[in-house]
Every structure is written in structure tokens, then in C-alpha cells.
Amino acid sequence: MVIDGKAIAESIKTELREEIERRGIRPRLALVVVGEDFATDKFVSAKKRFAERAGIEVLIANLPEDSSQTNVENAVRKYAEDESVSGIVVQLPLPEEINVKDVLNIIPPKKDVDALTENGEMLSPVVLAVKEILERESVEISNKKALVIGRGKLVGIPVSDWLKESGAETTVVDINTKDLDNLTKKADIIISGTGSPGLIKEDMISEEVVLIDAGTSEASGKLRGDAESDCASKCSIFTPVPGGVGPIVVATLLKNVVENS
């Protein structure tokens, strides 16, 4: 089955809009974006458009690529001190010169809707998106062999932690792991978030595997995932890029915003 992420996101958006109206609240999400990037720009636009349709106001601080550490931190601190802001997202990646940890840790734990700070109180939107897909499709996690490709803060680390807590036999690798295809063939569940277009090919996976592609990158002006699209023919569950995990991540991020409002 190919997952329709847009349909799932629309369902979540309807639920959020109804909750906002019922509670009579006006949630506000603040985004801090440094520099320009094709995939990032698309994701930020999707967040803003989706949020406004759900009834969430979006504030965006667009900073130039050569912004100093102080300027980036000040932009985050402004929203951290604004009591009307329900959630703050620092769009990653940041330029190499910026100390990401110092920037993220300015975000108060209760406003960390992306779950990236050291003391965050919420589940990562990516974890929530993966959880949403698996629960909707009644996929049992406990005792399954799960392979997480990528060790990043956005996908690899939070997803692997959650899978382990859920009872899956979890292995974490990256694009430099030797004999990657041997590991992918043995996995019941594969979740990839490397941002390496076409990393996973059809001959690298087993029949009926659950393949959740949370990797997004730009190639020749188009968004690409970590998995080749023809992998879908062998999968019991497959998430395409675009239109798979991405829209659901946006929806679950905003779910955290509303929850904190």
C-alpha cells in the first residue's frame, strides 16, 4: 500500500481546526529560518499554508545565510520571551558556523514543538508521523526487526529511541555502513532519513517490508526521497516523496502547537 500522506494530514487538520474552535484559542507558531534551501523553503511554505488553514497563526523570521550566532540566538530569544507564541521551530540545517545546540537550547521546553532541545517535553513530529502511519495500518512493532537508516536529530535518533521503547529489535545504521543491502533485506520495518536520493533500491528489500521514507532532498529541481519509487511494488506499506511522511510531519508538528496552547 502506498500511503497518502496528504489525506492523513487533512484528517489531522480537520481535527485541529475543530479543537481550536471548540477551545476558542488562537495558537501561534514561530519559525526561524536562516539562509535559503530548496527543500527547506518547500517545507516552510507547507507548514505556513497548512497552519493557517487549521487556524494557527505563523510568524517567520527569515535571516540571511551569513547571520551571526548572536543574531540567530536573538531571533529565537524574541519568540521564547513572547507569551503569545505557543511553539518555536528553528528550521534545520543551520549554516556550519552556527552552534546548533546553543541556538536550540534557548527554546523553552514547553515551546519545543519539534522536540529538539535537551529537555524537550513532547514527542518528535517525525515520531508522531511514523506512529500515525503504523497505527492506521495496524502494524505491530513489538519484536519486529526495525532498521533505521540515519543518525540525525530530526529522524534517526528520535525514531530509533521510540522503536526501542516500543519493543522493536532496532538497528541503526547510516549511508557509510558496509553491506547495507544485507541489513535492509532482513528488516521487517525500514525507516530512512538520510536525505540521500535513491539510496534504497528495489533489490535491497524483502517482500512485504514496511518502508517509511522520511528522507527529503533536492535533485534536479525536484524533491526526492531516500527510496526509489519502484520499491513500492514489494512493500506492504510505502511512503512516497513527496506526499508521504512530509505532510503528516507538518500536521503532527502543529498538533504539538495546539496541545501547548
C-alpha positions as a Markdown table, in Angstrom:
| # | Residue | x | y | z |
|---|---|---|---|---|
| 1 | Met | 0.0 | 0.0 | 0.0 |
| 2 | Val | 1.2 | 3.5 | -0.9 |
| 3 | Ile | 0.4 | 5.9 | 1.9 |
| 4 | Asp | -1.4 | 9.0 | 1.0 |
| 5 | Gly | 0.2 | 11.5 | 3.4 |
| 6 | Lys | -1.8 | 14.4 | 2.2 |
| 7 | Ala | -5.1 | 12.6 | 3.1 |
| 8 | Ile | -3.9 | 11.7 | 6.6 |
| 9 | Ala | -2.7 | 15.3 | 7.1 |
| 10 | Glu | -6.0 | 16.7 | 6.0 |
| 11 | Ser | -7.8 | 14.4 | 8.5 |
| 12 | Ile | -5.5 | 15.7 | 11.3 |
| 13 | Lys | -6.0 | 19.3 | 10.2 |
| 14 | Thr | -9.8 | 18.9 | 10.4 |
| 15 | Glu | -9.4 | 17.6 | 14.0 |
| 16 | Leu | -7.1 | 20.5 | 14.9 |
| 17 | Arg | -9.4 | 23.1 | 13.5 |
| 18 | Glu | -12.3 | 21.7 | 15.4 |
| 19 | Glu | -10.3 | 21.7 | 18.6 |
| 20 | Ile | -9.2 | 25.3 | 18.1 |
| 21 | Glu | -12.8 | 26.4 | 17.5 |
| 22 | Arg | -14.1 | 24.4 | 20.5 |
| 23 | Arg | -11.5 | 25.8 | 22.9 |
| 24 | Gly | -11.6 | 29.3 | 21.5 |
| 25 | Ile | -7.9 | 29.6 | 21.3 |
| 26 | Arg | -5.5 | 31.3 | 18.8 |
| 27 | Pro | -2.3 | 29.3 | 18.6 |
| 28 | Arg | 0.9 | 31.0 | 17.2 |
| 29 | Leu | 3.8 | 29.2 | 15.7 |
| 30 | Ala | 7.2 | 31.0 | 15.2 |
| 31 | Leu | 9.6 | 29.8 | 12.6 |
| 32 | Val | 13.3 | 30.9 | 12.5 |
| 33 | Val | 14.8 | 30.3 | 9.1 |
| 34 | Val | 18.5 | 31.0 | 8.2 |
| 35 | Gly | 19.5 | 31.2 | 4.5 |
| 36 | Glu | 17.8 | 29.6 | 1.5 |
| 37 | Asp | 17.5 | 26.0 | 0.5 |
| 38 | Phe | 15.1 | 24.4 | -2.0 |
| 39 | Ala | 13.8 | 21.6 | 0.3 |
| 40 | Thr | 13.7 | 23.8 | 3.3 |
| 41 | Asp | 11.7 | 26.5 | 1.5 |
| 42 | Lys | 9.2 | 24.0 | 0.3 |
| 43 | Phe | 8.8 | 22.6 | 3.8 |
| 44 | Val | 8.4 | 26.1 | 5.4 |
| 45 | Ser | 5.8 | 27.1 | 2.8 |
| 46 | Ala | 3.9 | 23.8 | 3.5 |
| 47 | Lys | 4.0 | 24.5 | 7.3 |
| 48 | Lys | 2.7 | 28.0 | 6.9 |
| 49 | Arg | -0.1 | 27.1 | 4.4 |
| 50 | Phe | -1.2 | 24.1 | 6.4 |
| 51 | Ala | -1.1 | 26.0 | 9.8 |
| 52 | Glu | -3.2 | 28.9 | 8.5 |
| 53 | Arg | -5.8 | 26.6 | 7.1 |
| 54 | Ala | -6.0 | 24.9 | 10.5 |
| 55 | Gly | -6.4 | 28.3 | 12.3 |
| 56 | Ile | -2.9 | 28.7 | 13.5 |
| 57 | Glu | -1.0 | 32.0 | 13.1 |
| 58 | Val | 2.5 | 31.7 | 11.8 |
| 59 | Leu | 5.4 | 34.1 | 12.4 |
| 60 | Ile | 8.5 | 33.8 | 10.3 |
| 61 | Ala | 12.0 | 35.3 | 11.0 |
| 62 | Asn | 13.9 | 35.0 | 7.7 |
| 63 | Leu | 17.6 | 35.6 | 8.4 |
| 64 | Pro | 20.4 | 35.8 | 5.8 |
| 65 | Glu | 22.8 | 32.9 | 5.3 |
| 66 | Asp | 25.7 | 35.0 | 6.8 |
| 67 | Ser | 23.8 | 35.7 | 10.1 |
| 68 | Ser | 26.0 | 35.7 | 13.2 |
| 69 | Gln | 25.4 | 33.3 | 16.2 |
| 70 | Thr | 24.2 | 36.3 | 18.2 |
| 71 | Asn | 21.6 | 37.3 | 15.5 |
| 72 | Val | 20.2 | 33.8 | 15.3 |
| 73 | Glu | 20.1 | 33.4 | 19.1 |
| 74 | Asn | 18.3 | 36.8 | 19.4 |
| 75 | Ala | 15.7 | 35.8 | 16.9 |
| 76 | Val | 14.9 | 32.7 | 18.8 |
| 77 | Arg | 15.0 | 34.5 | 22.2 |
| 78 | Lys | 12.5 | 37.1 | 21.0 |
| 79 | Tyr | 9.9 | 34.3 | 20.4 |
| 80 | Ala | 11.0 | 32.5 | 23.6 |
| 81 | Glu | 10.0 | 35.5 | 25.6 |
| 82 | Asp | 6.8 | 36.2 | 23.8 |
| 83 | Glu | 4.0 | 34.6 | 25.9 |
| 84 | Ser | 1.6 | 34.7 | 22.9 |
| 85 | Val | 3.8 | 32.2 | 21.0 |
| 86 | Ser | 2.8 | 28.6 | 21.5 |
| 87 | Gly | 5.7 | 26.9 | 19.7 |
| 88 | Ile | 9.0 | 27.7 | 18.2 |
| 89 | Val | 10.8 | 25.9 | 15.3 |
| 90 | Val | 14.3 | 26.5 | 14.2 |
| 91 | Gln | 14.5 | 25.2 | 10.6 |
| 92 | Leu | 17.4 | 22.9 | 10.2 |
| 93 | Pro | 20.1 | 22.6 | 8.9 |
| 94 | Leu | 21.7 | 25.8 | 10.0 |
| 95 | Pro | 24.9 | 27.2 | 8.5 |
| 96 | Glu | 28.1 | 25.3 | 9.6 |
| 97 | Glu | 29.3 | 28.4 | 11.5 |
| 98 | Ile | 26.3 | 28.4 | 13.8 |
| 99 | Asn | 26.3 | 26.3 | 17.0 |
| 100 | Val | 23.0 | 24.5 | 16.7 |
| 101 | Lys | 22.9 | 23.2 | 20.2 |
| 102 | Asp | 23.2 | 26.7 | 21.7 |
| 103 | Val | 20.5 | 28.0 | 19.5 |
| 104 | Leu | 18.0 | 25.2 | 20.2 |
| 105 | Asn | 18.5 | 25.3 | 23.9 |
| 106 | Ile | 17.2 | 28.9 | 24.0 |
| 107 | Ile | 13.8 | 27.4 | 23.2 |
| 108 | Pro | 11.8 | 26.8 | 26.4 |
| 109 | Pro | 11.0 | 23.1 | 26.8 |
| 110 | Lys | 7.2 | 23.8 | 26.7 |
| 111 | Lys | 7.6 | 25.6 | 23.3 |
| 112 | Asp | 9.9 | 23.0 | 21.8 |
| 113 | Val | 7.2 | 21.5 | 19.4 |
| 114 | Asp | 10.0 | 20.0 | 17.2 |
| 115 | Ala | 11.4 | 18.1 | 20.3 |
| 116 | Leu | 15.0 | 19.0 | 19.6 |
| 117 | Thr | 16.1 | 20.6 | 22.8 |
| 118 | Glu | 17.9 | 18.7 | 25.6 |
| 119 | Asn | 14.9 | 18.9 | 27.9 |
| 120 | Gly | 12.0 | 18.8 | 25.4 |
| 121 | Glu | 8.7 | 17.6 | 26.8 |
| 122 | Met | 7.0 | 16.5 | 23.5 |
| 123 | Leu | 7.3 | 13.6 | 21.1 |
| 124 | Ser | 9.1 | 14.5 | 17.9 |
| 125 | Pro | 6.7 | 15.3 | 15.0 |
| 126 | Val | 8.6 | 12.7 | 12.9 |
| 127 | Val | 8.0 | 10.0 | 15.5 |
| 128 | Leu | 4.3 | 11.1 | 15.8 |
| 129 | Ala | 4.0 | 10.8 | 12.0 |
| 130 | Val | 5.6 | 7.3 | 11.9 |
| 131 | Lys | 3.4 | 6.3 | 14.8 |
| 132 | Glu | 0.3 | 7.6 | 13.0 |
| 133 | Ile | 1.1 | 5.6 | 9.9 |
| 134 | Leu | 1.8 | 2.4 | 11.7 |
| 135 | Glu | -1.3 | 2.6 | 13.9 |
| 136 | Arg | -3.6 | 3.5 | 11.0 |
| 137 | Glu | -2.3 | 0.4 | 9.1 |
| 138 | Ser | -2.4 | -1.8 | 12.3 |
| 139 | Val | 1.3 | -2.6 | 12.1 |
| 140 | Glu | 2.7 | -4.5 | 15.1 |
| 141 | Ile | 6.0 | -3.1 | 16.2 |
| 142 | Ser | 6.9 | -5.3 | 19.2 |
| 143 | Asn | 9.6 | -8.0 | 18.4 |
| 144 | Lys | 9.8 | -6.9 | 14.8 |
| 145 | Lys | 13.2 | -6.2 | 13.2 |
| 146 | Ala | 13.4 | -2.5 | 12.6 |
| 147 | Leu | 16.2 | -0.8 | 10.6 |
| 148 | Val | 16.7 | 2.9 | 11.0 |
| 149 | Ile | 19.0 | 4.5 | 8.4 |
| 150 | Gly | 20.5 | 7.8 | 9.5 |
| 151 | Arg | 21.6 | 9.1 | 12.9 |
| 152 | Gly | 20.3 | 12.6 | 12.6 |
| 153 | Lys | 18.4 | 14.7 | 15.3 |
| 154 | Leu | 15.3 | 15.0 | 13.2 |
| 155 | Val | 14.7 | 11.4 | 12.2 |
| 156 | Gly | 17.3 | 8.8 | 13.2 |
| 157 | Ile | 17.8 | 9.5 | 16.9 |
| 158 | Pro | 14.2 | 10.1 | 17.9 |
| 159 | Val | 12.7 | 7.4 | 15.8 |
| 160 | Ser | 15.2 | 4.7 | 16.9 |
| 161 | Asp | 14.6 | 5.6 | 20.5 |
| 162 | Trp | 10.8 | 5.3 | 20.1 |
| 163 | Leu | 11.1 | 2.0 | 18.3 |
| 164 | Lys | 13.3 | 0.5 | 21.0 |
| 165 | Glu | 10.8 | 1.7 | 23.7 |
| 166 | Ser | 8.0 | 0.1 | 21.6 |
| 167 | Gly | 9.7 | -3.3 | 21.8 |
| 168 | Ala | 11.2 | -3.5 | 18.3 |
| 169 | Glu | 14.6 | -5.2 | 17.7 |
| 170 | Thr | 16.1 | -1.9 | 16.4 |
| 171 | Thr | 19.3 | -1.5 | 14.4 |
| 172 | Val | 20.7 | 2.0 | 13.5 |
| 173 | Val | 23.0 | 2.5 | 10.5 |
| 174 | Asp | 24.0 | 5.2 | 8.1 |
| 175 | Ile | 25.0 | 5.6 | 4.5 |
| 176 | Asn | 28.5 | 4.6 | 5.2 |
| 177 | Thr | 27.5 | 1.3 | 6.8 |
| 178 | Lys | 29.1 | -1.7 | 4.9 |
| 179 | Asp | 26.7 | -4.3 | 3.5 |
| 180 | Leu | 23.7 | -2.1 | 3.9 |
| 181 | Asp | 21.7 | -4.2 | 1.5 |
| 182 | Asn | 22.2 | -7.2 | 3.6 |
| 183 | Leu | 20.6 | -5.4 | 6.6 |
| 184 | Thr | 17.7 | -3.9 | 4.6 |
| 185 | Lys | 16.8 | -7.4 | 3.2 |
| 186 | Lys | 16.5 | -8.8 | 6.8 |
| 187 | Ala | 14.3 | -5.9 | 8.1 |
| 188 | Asp | 10.6 | -6.1 | 8.7 |
| 189 | Ile | 10.4 | -2.3 | 9.1 |
| 190 | Ile | 12.7 | 0.3 | 7.5 |
| 191 | Ile | 12.7 | 3.9 | 8.3 |
| 192 | Ser | 15.1 | 6.1 | 6.4 |
| 193 | Gly | 16.0 | 9.7 | 6.9 |
| 194 | Thr | 19.4 | 10.3 | 5.3 |
| 195 | Gly | 18.5 | 12.8 | 2.6 |
| 196 | Ser | 20.4 | 10.6 | 0.0 |
| 197 | Pro | 18.3 | 10.3 | -3.1 |
| 198 | Gly | 17.8 | 6.8 | -4.4 |
| 199 | Leu | 19.8 | 5.2 | -1.6 |
| 200 | Ile | 17.3 | 2.3 | -1.2 |
| 201 | Lys | 16.6 | 0.3 | -4.3 |
| 202 | Glu | 14.1 | -2.4 | -5.0 |
| 203 | Asp | 16.6 | -5.3 | -5.0 |
| 204 | Met | 17.7 | -4.2 | -1.5 |
| 205 | Ile | 14.4 | -5.0 | 0.3 |
| 206 | Ser | 12.3 | -8.1 | 1.0 |
| 207 | Glu | 8.7 | -8.7 | 0.0 |
| 208 | Glu | 6.1 | -7.2 | 2.3 |
| 209 | Val | 8.5 | -4.9 | 4.1 |
| 210 | Val | 7.2 | -1.7 | 5.7 |
| 211 | Leu | 9.3 | 1.1 | 4.2 |
| 212 | Ile | 8.8 | 4.6 | 5.6 |
| 213 | Asp | 10.9 | 7.2 | 3.7 |
| 214 | Ala | 11.5 | 10.3 | 5.9 |
| 215 | Gly | 14.4 | 11.5 | 3.8 |
| 216 | Thr | 13.9 | 14.5 | 1.6 |
| 217 | Ser | 16.4 | 16.2 | -0.6 |
| 218 | Glu | 16.6 | 18.2 | -3.9 |
| 219 | Ala | 17.8 | 16.6 | -7.1 |
| 220 | Ser | 17.5 | 18.4 | -10.5 |
| 221 | Gly | 14.9 | 20.8 | -9.0 |
| 222 | Lys | 12.7 | 18.1 | -7.6 |
| 223 | Leu | 12.1 | 16.7 | -4.2 |
| 224 | Arg | 13.5 | 13.1 | -3.9 |
| 225 | Gly | 13.3 | 10.5 | -1.1 |
| 226 | Asp | 15.9 | 8.0 | 0.1 |
| 227 | Ala | 14.0 | 5.2 | -1.6 |
| 228 | Glu | 13.4 | 4.6 | -5.3 |
| 229 | Ser | 9.8 | 4.8 | -6.2 |
| 230 | Asp | 9.8 | 1.2 | -7.7 |
| 231 | Cys | 10.4 | -0.1 | -4.1 |
| 232 | Ala | 6.6 | 0.4 | -3.6 |
| 233 | Ser | 5.8 | -2.8 | -5.6 |
| 234 | Lys | 7.5 | -5.0 | -3.0 |
| 235 | Cys | 6.3 | -3.2 | 0.1 |
| 236 | Ser | 3.2 | -3.8 | 2.3 |
| 237 | Ile | 3.5 | -0.1 | 3.2 |
| 238 | Phe | 5.4 | 2.5 | 1.3 |
| 239 | Thr | 5.6 | 6.3 | 1.8 |
| 240 | Pro | 6.4 | 8.3 | -1.4 |
| 241 | Val | 8.4 | 11.5 | -1.5 |
| 242 | Pro | 6.8 | 14.0 | -1.9 |
| 243 | Gly | 3.3 | 13.3 | -0.5 |
| 244 | Gly | 4.1 | 10.7 | 2.1 |
| 245 | Val | 5.7 | 11.4 | 5.5 |
| 246 | Gly | 6.2 | 15.1 | 4.9 |
| 247 | Pro | 2.6 | 16.3 | 5.1 |
| 248 | Ile | 2.0 | 14.2 | 8.2 |
| 249 | Val | 5.1 | 15.6 | 9.9 |
| 250 | Val | 3.7 | 19.1 | 9.3 |
| 251 | Ala | 0.3 | 18.1 | 10.8 |
| 252 | Thr | 1.8 | 16.4 | 13.9 |
| 253 | Leu | 4.1 | 19.4 | 14.5 |
| 254 | Leu | 1.0 | 21.6 | 14.5 |
| 255 | Lys | -0.7 | 19.1 | 16.8 |
| 256 | Asn | 2.1 | 19.8 | 19.3 |
| 257 | Val | 1.5 | 23.6 | 18.9 |
| 258 | Val | -2.3 | 23.2 | 19.6 |
| 259 | Glu | -1.6 | 20.9 | 22.5 |
| 260 | Asn | 0.6 | 23.6 | 24.0 |
| 261 | Ser | -1.8 | 26.5 | 23.5 |
